[in-house]
């Protein structure tokens, strides 16, 4: 970085910051337009996109269904963040923070909104008493869940932004956040050297949350940065990431609300189990021009 920036006494928003997501970034909250959200017939209504945060919830729902929890049936609707769907009045009503994922729980006498991916995982796990691990180990599991919530912004908003999305490549922020990302991978690698899963011998929501970010990174699916970060060198993270990747529910979960990549791996909306066979993007009628 050769240019020196002197911050003003009071920051003002007078131009877009540049980069891939500049058009949807703004310093104010609230809706930009009126748009109601659709609703299906199932107990859970999910509004999301298959980013790592979105994948956490679709994997969790698919895992619950695979484990026999029929009450976890859900309708999943695609939220196109590039088009600003998250700023519609209906979405803001479910998540005032205008971030995916957002969930409406219609299973009880009162409708319940749940936002923030970690909160959704915990809500579902407690509701079905599933993927929480042994009660005596609950504090360890929750610690790892919250580790992900606190650490991933350095991976995504830090490393991912400056390495992949910023309008220019700047050495200082890339080095700063690459160092932190590799430190986090080392934290995970050391834990997984002594444990099958993050919190011990059982697969929990901590693994679902962390895999969606760091498993994807280890498998070369984030920011085209696998070689740069030498992810193959984290032996125990690799073992864990591949084992979770092979779970059938995980394979289904990563497809839901996905709108890029191979068409047969995109399920824009999910309303029934058979949709994975009949409604992937390769089987849909092309949109009329």
C-alpha positions in Angstrom: 0.0 0.0 0.0 1.7 3.2 -1.2 -1.1 5.8 -0.6 -1.6 7.2 2.9 -5.2 7.7 4.0 -6.0 10.3 6.6 -9.4 9.7 8.1 -11.7 12.7 8.4 -13.0 13.8 11.7 -16.4 12.6 10.9 -16.9 9.8 8.4 -19.6 10.3 5.7 -20.9 7.9 3.1 -20.4 9.7 -0.2 -19.5 6.9 -2.6 -19.6 3.1 -3.0 -16.6 1.4 -1.5 -15.9 -0.7 -4.6 -15.5 -4.4 -4.9 -17.9 -7.2 -5.7 -20.6 -6.3 -3.1 -20.4 -2.5 -3.3 -23.9 -2.1 -4.6 -25.5 -3.7 -1.6 -23.4 -2.3 1.2 -24.8 0.8 3.0 -24.4 2.3 6.4 -28.1 2.3 7.3 -30.6 -0.4 8.2 -34.2 -1.0 7.4 -36.1 -1.9 4.2 -35.6 -0.3 0.8 -38.8 -1.6 -0.7 -42.0 -3.4 0.1 -42.0 -7.1 -0.7 -43.7 -9.8 1.2 -42.1 -13.2 1.7 -43.7 -16.4 0.3 -44.8 -19.1 2.7 -45.2 -22.8 2.2 -47.0 -25.5 4.2 -44.2 -26.8 6.4 -43.3 -26.0 10.1 -40.2 -24.1 9.1 -39.9 -21.4 6.5 -36.3 -20.6 5.5 -35.2 -17.5 3.5 -31.6 -17.9 2.5 -28.7 -18.3 0.0 -26.1 -21.1 -0.1 -23.3 -19.1 1.3 -21.5 -20.7 4.3 -23.9 -19.1 6.7 -26.9 -20.3 4.7 -25.4 -23.8 4.3 -25.2 -24.2 8.1 -29.0 -24.1 8.4 -29.9 -26.3 5.3 -27.4 -28.9 6.4 -28.9 -28.9 9.9 -32.4 -29.3 8.6 -31.4 -32.1 6.3 -29.5 -33.8 9.2 -32.6 -33.5 11.4 -34.8 -35.1 8.7 -32.2 -37.8 8.1 -32.2 -38.6 11.8 -36.0 -39.1 11.7 -37.3 -35.8 13.0 -40.3 -35.4 10.7 -41.2 -32.2 12.4 -38.2 -30.5 10.8 -39.8 -30.4 7.4 -39.2 -27.0 5.8 -39.7 -24.8 2.8 -36.6 -22.9 1.6 -36.8 -19.8 -0.5 -33.9 -18.2 -2.4 -32.9 -14.7 -1.3 -30.8 -13.1 -4.0 -28.5 -10.8 -2.0 -27.0 -9.4 -5.2 -30.4 -8.1 -6.2 -31.1 -6.7 -2.7 -33.8 -9.2 -1.7 -32.6 -9.0 1.9 -33.8 -5.4 2.0 -37.4 -6.2 1.3 -39.9 -5.3 4.0 -40.9 -8.9 4.5 -37.3 -10.1 5.0 -36.4 -7.2 7.3 -39.4 -8.2 9.4 -37.8 -11.6 10.0 -34.2 -10.4 10.2 -33.8 -6.7 11.0 -30.1 -7.1 10.3 -30.8 -7.9 6.6 -28.5 -10.9 6.4 -29.2 -14.4 5.4 -30.3 -16.8 6.7 -33.6 -16.0 8.3 -36.1 -18.5 9.7 -39.7 -18.5 10.7 -40.7 -21.3 13.1 -44.4 -21.9 12.7 -44.5 -25.2 14.6 -46.0 -23.8 17.8 -48.9 -21.7 18.9 -47.0 -18.5 18.3 -44.9 -17.7 15.2 -41.2 -17.3 16.1 -38.6 -15.5 14.0 -35.0 -16.6 14.4 -32.0 -14.8 12.8 -28.3 -15.2 12.9 -27.1 -18.6 11.8 -25.7 -19.7 15.1 -28.9 -18.8 16.9 -30.9 -20.8 14.3 -28.7 -23.9 14.8 -29.1 -23.7 18.6 -32.8 -23.1 18.3 -33.3 -26.2 16.1 -30.9 -28.3 18.1 -32.7 -27.5 21.4 -36.2 -27.9 19.8 -35.4 -31.4 18.6 -32.8 -32.3 21.3 -30.4 -33.3 18.5 -26.8 -32.6 17.6 -26.0 -31.1 21.0 -23.6 -33.8 22.1 -23.5 -35.2 25.7 -25.0 -32.8 28.3 -21.8 -33.0 30.4 -19.9 -31.7 27.4 -22.4 -28.9 26.4 -20.1 -26.0 27.4 -17.3 -27.3 25.2 -19.7 -27.7 22.3 -21.2 -24.2 22.7 -17.7 -22.7 23.0 -16.8 -24.1 19.6 -20.0 -22.9 18.2 -19.3 -19.4 19.4 -15.7 -19.7 18.3 -17.0 -20.0 14.7 -19.3 -17.0 15.1 -16.4 -14.8 16.3 -13.7 -16.2 14.0 -15.3 -16.5 10.6 -15.6 -12.7 10.1 -11.8 -12.6 9.9 -12.0 -15.3 7.3 -14.9 -13.9 5.3 -15.0 -10.1 5.8 -11.3 -10.0 6.3 -9.3 -12.4 4.2 -12.0 -13.2 1.7 -12.8 -9.6 1.0 -9.3 -8.4 0.5 -8.0 -11.5 -1.3 -10.9 -12.1 -3.6 -13.4 -9.2 -3.6 -11.7 -5.9 -3.0 -11.2 -3.7 -6.1 -7.4 -3.8 -5.7 -5.0 -6.2 -4.1 -3.3 -4.6 -1.1 -0.4 -6.4 0.6 -1.0 -5.3 4.2 -4.6 -6.4 4.7 -4.1 -9.7 2.7 -1.1 -10.5 4.8 -2.8 -9.5 8.0 -5.9 -11.7 7.4 -4.0 -14.6 5.8 -2.0 -14.8 9.0 -5.1 -14.9 11.1 -6.9 -17.4 8.9 -3.9 -19.7 9.1 -3.8 -19.3 12.8 -7.5 -20.3 13.0 -6.8 -23.4 10.8 -4.0 -24.3 13.2 -6.4 -24.0 16.1 -8.8 -26.4 14.4 -6.0 -28.7 13.4 -4.7 -29.1 16.9 -8.2 -29.7 18.3 -9.0 -32.3 15.6 -5.7 -34.1 16.2 -7.1 -35.3 19.5 -10.8 -35.4 18.7 -13.0 -37.0 16.0 -15.2 -33.9 16.0 -14.7 -30.4 17.3 -16.3 -31.1 20.7 -15.3 -34.7 21.1 -16.6 -38.0 19.8 -20.1 -36.8 18.6 -21.0 -34.8 15.6 -22.8 -31.6 16.7 -24.0 -28.2 15.6 -20.5 -26.9 16.3 -19.2 -29.1 13.5 -22.0 -28.0 11.2 -21.2 -24.4 11.8 -17.5 -24.6 11.5 -17.5 -27.0 8.5 -19.6 -24.6 6.5 -16.8 -22.1 6.6 -13.5 -23.9 7.3 -14.5 -27.2 5.8 -15.3 -25.4 2.6 -12.0 -23.6 2.8 -10.1 -26.8 3.4 -11.8 -28.4 0.4 -10.8 -25.6 -1.9 -14.3 -24.1 -2.3 -13.7 -20.6 -0.9 -12.0 -17.6 -2.6 -9.8 -19.8 -4.8 -7.3 -19.6 -2.0 -6.5 -23.3 -1.3 -2.9 -23.1 -2.7 -2.3 -19.6 -1.3 -3.2 -20.8 2.3 -1.7 -24.3 1.8 -4.8 -25.8 3.2 -3.6 -29.4 2.4 -1.0 -29.1 5.1 -3.7 -29.1 7.9 -3.9 -32.9 8.0 -6.6 -33.2 10.7 -8.8 -30.5 9.3 -8.6 -32.3 6.0 -9.7 -35.6 7.5 -12.6 -34.0 9.3 -13.7 -31.9 6.4 -13.8 -34.8 4.0 -15.7 -37.1 6.5 -18.4 -34.5 7.0 -18.5 -33.7 3.3 -19.4 -37.4 2.6 -22.5 -37.3 4.8 -25.6 -37.6 2.6 -27.5 -34.9 4.5 -24.6 -32.5 4.0 -24.5 -33.3 0.3 -28.2 -32.3 0.1 -27.9 -29.3 2.4 -25.2 -27.6 0.3 -27.5 -27.8 -2.8 -30.4 -25.9 -1.2 -30.7 -22.2 -2.2 -27.6 -22.5 -4.4 -27.7 -20.4 -7.5 -24.3 -20.9 -9.1 -22.0 -23.7 -10.2 -23.2 -26.9 -11.8 -26.9 -26.8 -12.6 -27.5 -30.3 -11.2 -26.2 -29.1 -7.9 -28.5 -26.1 -7.6 -31.8 -26.5 -5.8 -33.1 -22.9 -5.8 -36.1 -23.7 -3.7 -36.8 -26.8 -1.5 -40.2 -27.9 -0.5 -40.0 -31.7 -0.4 -37.3 -34.4 -0.3 -38.0 -35.4 -3.9 -37.1 -31.9 -5.1 -33.4 -33.0 -5.0 -34.3 -35.4 -7.8 -36.9 -33.4 -9.7 -36.3 -29.7 -9.3 -32.6 -29.0 -9.6 -31.8 -26.2 -12.0 -30.8 -28.5 -14.9 -34.4 -29.9 -14.8 -36.2 -26.6 -14.7 -37.6 -24.8 -17.7 -35.4 -22.0 -18.9 -36.6 -18.5 -17.9 -38.4 -16.7 -20.7 -36.4 -13.8 -22.1 
